[in-house]
Amino acid sequence: MGPILVASTTLICISLGLLVGLFLRERLPQHHLKDDSKDILKTSSGLIATLVALVLGLLVASTKSTFDAANTLIMQTGGKFIVLDRYLTLYGPETQKTREELKASLQAGIDTMWPSKGHGNPNAYPMAQGLENVYHAVVQLKPENDTQRQIQSQCVQVCNDLVQMRWQLVEQTQYALPTAFLVVLIFWLTVLYANFGLLSPRNVTALVALFGCAVSISGAIFLILEMTHPFDGTITVSSLPFEKAISQMGAE
């Protein structure tokens, strides 16, 4: 299920919980809503609200860390591309074709991860194939002096780093919140709003306030699910580090 669908489902379930609570408030005998019963409802609502707040806070912090890690990895990868291009330039003119292959592989990564500036998938073969071709070309270089041998060694190391980072980008897309976790969270919210409905007076001010809170909670769940997949959806990491690297590569 996509983030928008999950957030909409959450809003619907919360709203239904509120409506059930309001419905029961009008039909339950009055002694069910006296002081002792209200105290129980308030205590249970406070407990569930604490659980929901704790879980949402932890989820926001966790997914924000995932998003920031992906953004940092993109910046580091772009920097590695520039460094490798500079090393190949220092090696000599015989690496010109390899540099072109390197630049093409980075462009392929941009095209597959950000084809529409906000939707993409880093599980792209062209970028991986380009990096493999660059690696084989670097390994097959025949250095003629110590300087070239040292540069070749550095290039091999950077190539290894780029391959590792590329697979890290792939792994960033594999994490997903368990469905059972989301179901339990939505159930807590539905029960919480049913309690609110039992305690809330039937006037416009109270209903608008409760509905606004429901929309806010659904929005928080949407943001959590969006940031869980930093390369796909509405909220994605920026492609600027890769674009900056492209502009720097090829310069003598």
C-alpha positions as CSV (number, residue, x, y, z in Angstrom):
1,M,0.0,0.0,0.0
2,G,1.3,3.4,-0.9
3,P,1.8,6.2,1.7
4,I,-1.3,8.2,0.4
5,L,-3.5,5.1,0.6
6,V,-2.3,4.2,4.1
7,A,-2.7,7.8,5.3
8,S,-6.2,8.0,3.8
9,T,-7.1,4.6,5.4
10,T,-5.9,6.0,8.8
11,L,-8.0,9.1,8.5
12,I,-11.1,7.1,7.6
13,C,-10.6,4.7,10.5
14,I,-10.0,7.5,12.9
15,S,-13.1,9.3,11.7
16,L,-15.2,6.2,12.0
17,G,-13.9,5.7,15.5
18,L,-15.0,9.3,16.3
19,L,-18.5,8.7,14.8
20,V,-18.9,5.5,16.7
21,G,-18.1,7.3,19.9
22,L,-20.5,10.1,19.2
23,F,-23.2,7.6,18.3
24,L,-22.8,5.7,21.5
25,R,-22.7,8.9,23.5
26,E,-26.3,9.6,22.5
27,R,-27.6,6.1,23.1
28,L,-25.8,4.8,26.2
29,P,-27.7,5.2,29.5
30,Q,-26.5,8.3,31.4
31,H,-24.9,6.3,34.2
32,H,-22.4,5.0,31.7
33,L,-21.1,8.5,31.3
34,K,-21.1,9.7,34.9
35,D,-18.0,10.7,36.8
36,D,-16.5,7.2,37.5
37,S,-17.0,6.1,33.9
38,K,-15.6,9.4,32.6
39,D,-12.5,8.9,34.7
40,I,-11.9,5.5,33.2
41,L,-12.4,6.8,29.7
42,K,-10.0,9.7,30.4
43,T,-7.4,7.3,31.9
44,S,-7.6,4.9,29.0
45,S,-7.4,7.7,26.5
46,G,-4.4,9.1,28.2
47,L,-2.6,5.7,28.1
48,I,-3.3,5.1,24.4
49,A,-2.4,8.7,23.5
50,T,0.9,8.3,25.3
51,L,1.6,5.1,23.4
52,V,0.7,6.7,20.1
53,A,2.8,9.8,20.8
54,L,5.8,7.6,21.8
55,V,5.5,5.4,18.7
56,L,5.0,8.3,16.3
57,G,7.9,10.2,17.8
58,L,10.3,7.2,17.5
59,L,9.1,6.5,13.9
60,V,9.7,10.1,12.8
61,A,13.2,10.2,14.3
62,S,14.0,6.8,12.8
63,T,12.8,7.6,9.3
64,K,14.4,11.0,9.4
65,S,17.7,9.3,10.2
66,T,17.2,7.0,7.2
67,F,16.4,9.9,4.9
68,D,19.5,11.9,6.1
69,A,21.7,8.8,5.7
70,A,20.6,8.4,2.1
71,N,21.2,12.1,1.4
72,T,24.7,11.8,2.9
73,L,25.4,8.7,0.9
74,I,24.4,10.5,-2.3
75,M,26.8,13.4,-1.5
76,Q,29.6,11.0,-0.7
77,T,29.0,9.1,-3.9
78,G,29.0,12.2,-6.0
79,G,32.3,13.2,-4.4
80,K,33.8,9.8,-5.2
81,F,32.9,10.2,-8.8
82,I,34.7,13.5,-9.0
83,V,37.8,12.1,-7.2
84,L,38.0,9.1,-9.6
85,D,37.6,11.3,-12.6
86,R,40.5,13.5,-11.3
87,Y,42.7,10.4,-10.7
88,L,42.0,9.2,-14.2
89,T,42.9,12.6,-15.6
90,L,46.2,12.5,-13.7
91,Y,47.0,9.1,-15.0
92,G,47.1,10.2,-18.6
93,P,45.2,10.7,-21.9
94,E,44.8,6.9,-22.3
95,T,42.0,7.0,-19.7
96,Q,39.8,9.3,-21.7
97,K,37.4,6.5,-22.8
98,T,37.2,5.3,-19.2
99,R,36.4,8.8,-18.0
100,E,33.6,9.0,-20.6
101,E,32.3,5.6,-19.4
102,L,32.4,6.9,-15.8
103,K,30.4,10.0,-16.6
104,A,27.9,8.0,-18.6
105,S,27.4,5.6,-15.6
106,L,26.7,8.6,-13.3
107,Q,24.3,10.1,-15.8
108,A,22.5,6.7,-16.0
109,G,22.2,6.8,-12.2
110,I,20.6,10.2,-12.4
111,D,18.2,9.2,-15.2
112,T,17.0,6.1,-13.3
113,M,16.8,7.5,-9.8
114,W,15.3,10.8,-10.7
115,P,13.6,10.5,-14.1
116,S,10.9,13.0,-13.1
117,K,12.7,14.8,-10.3
118,G,10.9,12.9,-7.6
119,H,10.3,9.3,-8.7
120,G,12.9,6.7,-9.3
121,N,14.5,3.4,-8.4
122,P,18.2,2.9,-7.7
123,N,18.0,-0.8,-8.6
124,A,19.2,0.3,-12.0
125,Y,21.4,-2.0,-14.1
126,P,23.0,0.7,-16.4
127,M,24.8,2.4,-13.5
128,A,26.1,-0.9,-12.2
129,Q,27.2,-2.0,-15.6
130,G,29.0,1.3,-16.2
131,L,30.9,1.0,-12.8
132,E,31.9,-2.6,-13.6
133,N,33.2,-1.5,-17.0
134,V,35.2,1.3,-15.4
135,Y,36.6,-1.1,-12.8
136,H,37.8,-3.6,-15.5
137,A,39.3,-0.7,-17.5
138,V,41.2,0.5,-14.5
139,V,42.5,-2.9,-13.6
140,Q,43.7,-3.5,-17.1
141,L,45.7,-0.3,-17.2
142,K,49.4,-0.8,-17.8
143,P,51.3,1.8,-15.7
144,E,54.7,2.8,-17.0
145,N,56.1,4.4,-13.9
146,D,55.6,4.5,-10.1
147,T,53.3,7.5,-10.3
148,Q,50.9,5.8,-12.6
149,R,51.1,2.6,-10.5
150,Q,50.1,4.6,-7.4
151,I,47.3,6.4,-9.3
152,Q,46.0,3.1,-10.5
153,S,46.0,1.7,-7.0
154,Q,44.0,4.7,-5.8
155,C,41.5,4.3,-8.7
156,V,40.9,0.7,-7.9
157,Q,40.2,1.7,-4.3
158,V,37.7,4.4,-5.3
159,C,36.0,2.0,-7.7
160,N,35.5,-0.5,-4.9
161,D,34.1,2.3,-2.8
162,L,31.7,3.3,-5.5
163,V,30.4,-0.2,-6.1
164,Q,29.9,-0.6,-2.3
165,M,28.0,2.7,-2.2
166,R,25.9,1.8,-5.1
167,W,24.7,-1.4,-3.3
168,Q,24.1,0.7,-0.2
169,L,21.8,2.9,-2.2
170,V,19.9,-0.3,-3.3
171,E,19.6,-1.4,0.3
172,Q,18.1,1.9,1.2
173,T,15.0,1.0,-0.8
174,Q,14.4,-2.4,0.9
175,Y,13.2,-1.3,4.3
176,A,9.5,-1.1,4.9
177,L,7.3,-0.8,8.0
178,P,5.7,-4.1,8.9
179,T,2.0,-4.2,8.0
180,A,1.1,-5.6,11.4
181,F,2.8,-2.6,13.0
182,L,0.7,-0.2,11.0
183,V,-2.5,-2.1,11.7
184,V,-1.9,-2.0,15.5
185,L,-1.1,1.7,15.3
186,I,-4.3,2.5,13.3
187,F,-6.3,0.4,15.8
188,W,-4.9,2.4,18.7
189,L,-5.9,5.6,17.0
190,T,-9.4,4.3,16.2
191,V,-10.0,3.3,19.8
192,L,-8.6,6.6,21.0
193,Y,-11.0,8.6,18.9
194,A,-13.9,6.4,19.9
195,N,-13.1,7.5,23.5
196,F,-12.9,11.1,22.4
197,G,-16.3,10.7,20.8
198,L,-17.8,9.4,24.0
199,L,-16.3,12.4,25.9
200,S,-16.8,15.1,23.4
201,P,-19.9,17.4,23.2
202,R,-21.6,17.5,19.8
203,N,-20.8,21.0,18.6
204,V,-18.9,22.3,15.6
205,T,-15.9,23.6,17.6
206,A,-15.1,20.2,19.2
207,L,-15.7,18.3,16.0
208,V,-13.5,20.6,13.9
209,A,-10.7,20.4,16.5
210,L,-10.8,16.6,16.6
211,F,-11.0,16.3,12.8
212,G,-8.0,18.6,12.5
213,C,-6.0,16.4,14.9
214,A,-7.0,13.4,12.8
215,V,-5.8,15.0,9.6
216,S,-2.5,15.9,11.4
217,I,-1.9,12.4,12.6
218,S,-2.6,10.9,9.2
219,G,-0.2,13.5,7.7
220,A,2.5,12.3,10.2
221,I,2.0,8.7,9.0
222,F,2.2,9.9,5.4
223,L,5.6,11.6,6.1
224,I,6.9,8.6,7.9
225,L,6.1,6.3,5.0
226,E,7.5,8.7,2.5
227,M,10.8,9.2,4.2
228,T,11.2,5.4,4.6
229,H,11.8,5.3,0.9
230,P,14.1,8.2,0.2
231,F,14.4,7.5,-3.6
232,D,10.7,7.0,-4.4
233,G,7.6,9.1,-3.9
234,T,6.8,12.7,-3.2
235,I,9.7,13.3,-0.7
236,T,13.0,12.3,-2.1
237,V,16.7,13.1,-1.6
238,S,18.1,15.7,-3.9
239,S,19.8,14.9,-7.1
240,L,22.0,18.1,-6.9
241,P,25.1,16.3,-5.7
242,F,25.1,14.0,-8.7
243,E,24.3,16.9,-11.1
244,K,27.2,18.9,-9.6
245,A,29.5,15.9,-10.0
246,I,28.4,15.6,-13.7
247,S,29.3,19.3,-14.3
248,Q,32.7,18.8,-12.7
249,M,33.6,15.6,-14.6
250,G,35.4,15.8,-17.9
251,A,37.1,19.1,-17.0
252,E,40.9,19.0,-17.6
